[in-house]
Amino acid sequence: MRSALFRSLLGLCLVLSRLTPLLRAEAPVRASAVREAQQRLAGQLIRTPFLHSPLLSKLTGAQVFVKLENLQATGAFKERGALNRLLQLSPEERKRGVVTMSTGNHAQGVALHATRLGIPATVYMPESTPVSKVERTRALGASVVIKGATFDDTAALARTVAREKGLVLIHPYDDPAVIAGQGTLALEMLQDQPDLDALIIPVGGGGLITGCAVAARSLRPEIRIYGVESTRYSAMAQQLEGRPVQVGGPTVAEAIAVRDVGAMALSLLPGLIQGILLVEEDTIEWAVAALAANLKVVAEGAGATPLAALVMHPTLFAGKKVGLVLSGGNLDHAHLADILRRYKGTLEDKPPVPVPKLLGKEVINTPLAPVARGPYSQAIRHGDLLFLSGQLATDPKDGRFRGDLDIEGQTRQVMENLKAVLGAAGLTLEHLLSTTVYLADPADFARMNQVYGTFFAKGPPARATVGAALPVAGARVEISAIAGR
Ligand SMILES: Cc1ncc(COP(=O)(O)O)c(C=O)c1O
């Protein structure tokens, strides 16, 4: 039941037969391009280890393998895509130089290899880029321009400069050669461990997961592939569900804080991955600390998201052989020290359960207040799930129905409240996965249920249970529901 629920929650119940984008002649990235990239890059990058972690396996209940891309020369996988693109420039293009935009890791990949190959490189970075990433990009020989409040503003600037000066723009994620380069990472994982059951991969613009998914499916069609985003920047999950994108807020995983995901990723991913898992900020921080404590490696926030996803969604991976992409390790030392201090003592043990967050509350008072509580509803988020509850007007002392509206009116009010708290979370009643309605008096059932049913165009959610025993002493009627993104 839980896994069935989860699949519908993802909204991306994708089956292996849907590999058509791979087979179409116009597919922008093919497995052959990833194999060619592997040959092109051979000897120019570090072949990073793919380590089994007994401690993380014990902690999570899965057989955990970690791909240590933090050990690349620049501390992140981004060199793969950047170098694959640079090596395909014409002599003319090499002479003119390249321009790119990046929150840091792609910048360093371009800077290192462009300098090494004698290609002038200009990098645009958002104002929020960590100081260490700016300094290292400069030290690697690129000209750095810090401009733009968000990555997307910075990207617009870089595009204009590339157009005006006739330079090749090396896009960090929406370029077939970059995507093919990133895919070499998954080739290596499957070459080292051919019987992997699942991969968990961080998602920013989507280049990494797209390249990896194309490569991994070509070698092992049955492998399960999950992306990870922070709940604050779940742009890819929202886009794949066809919802308007809403992102924002501080995040420890700034390298994947993207609003405008790649068009190529968007067109290819529905046929390639199981879905996107969302993780909370505190679980990402816990994962940074747990990787340091258990595996003795430094992961930046983005690089720790796969472990965070594994601990937040353990049932998906129990007993499975899972490859986590630790995509980068560029975290300011002071920030790392702060995280380690705060999570000390929670690392060798079970991960802390993320605290459910109250998203909203709607209360309509009745003229009988404060004796009777008017119909109210609230929504609480726990991971990807929203728990909603609503109650009719009852007297808290004896639980007796005291509303000024009749039961139909109150039911309607509860449902309107639920709609409002769902709306605040960007969802509608159609997102409800199941509901349960509890009644104190079974005689009210038919009247209440008739109103309840009118709120659902396609009928109440499949697993609705109506008329179950009252769980809370004194509650007259309670409607609780689970909604998923
Ligand atoms: C450390 C790290 N992990 C993951 C990603 C996500 O890659 P993509 O933007 O290709 O999805 C990035 C992108 O910058 C990154 O720097």
The ligand as a Gaussian input file, in Angstrom:
#p B3LYP/6-31G(d) Opt

LIG

0 1
 C       27.557000      19.160000      -6.950000
 C       26.475000      19.173000      -7.970000
 N       25.585000      18.179000      -7.964000
 C       24.578000      18.108000      -8.855000
 C       24.410000      19.073000      -9.824000
 C       23.248000      18.962000     -10.773000
 O       23.619000      18.838000     -12.106000
 P       22.593000      19.242000     -13.257000
 O       22.480000      20.740000     -13.241000
 O       23.212000      18.732000     -14.508000
 O       21.298000      18.616000     -12.920000
 C       25.305000      20.149000      -9.863000
 C       25.156000      21.209000     -10.849000
 O       25.792000      22.208000     -10.805000
 C       26.381000      20.195000      -8.934000
 O       27.284000      21.172000      -8.949000

